[in-house]
Structure formats: structure tokens, C-alpha cells
Amino acid sequence: MSKVILRTSRHHKIIHFWHSFQMSISSPTPTNDTSIWTSLKQAISASSGFQNWASQLSTPERADLNPDTLVQRYLRETLETLAY
């Protein structure tokens, strides 16, 4: 029972984080937020986890998505995996 409660609680925290993250990157207000997102995006896209994930995408799928969208999709899928 406690594992189910812990998993549910963790799931809700991850979902809450994801929604907050989506809101912050979809409408950055100060320039500082934009520079933080740019640095974060560069660090994520250079990571081995991202590189492995991207290598599993088909070439046309990778070509059709811009770097922002690829990183957002990677983060969403990673957080969804962690939630379960």
C-alpha cells in the first residue's frame, strides 16, 4: 500500500513539475528566463541520455522537429517514464 501511495505522490509531483515547466518555457517573461532555457537546452541536448534517445528517432522525425521541440519532447517522455 505504501508503495502505491509513494508512486502516486511522486507521479503528481512530476506532473506538477512538468506543467510548471511547460508554462515557464511557453511564455518566458524576462530575458534571463530565455537565457536559462537556452543554457538548459544546450546541456540537455549534449547529454548522453538525450543523444541515445534522439538516435532512436527516425531520421525524418528528427529533421521535422526543431531543437526546442526535441528537448521538450525528450523531457516530457523522460518525466512520464519516471512517473511510472
C-alpha angles and dihedrals in degrees: 000000000000091000090055092049092046092049092048092048092049090047091054092048092050092047090048090050091049093051091048090048092049091051093049096051097040093060112018110187111191123040088243090067090053092051091047091051090048092052092044092048091051093049093047094047090051093052121106091234092057092043091052092046093048092048088061092058119092115256094245090048091053092045092052094054125073119225094259092053093046093052092045091050091048091051093047093050092044092050092046089053092049091050091062 
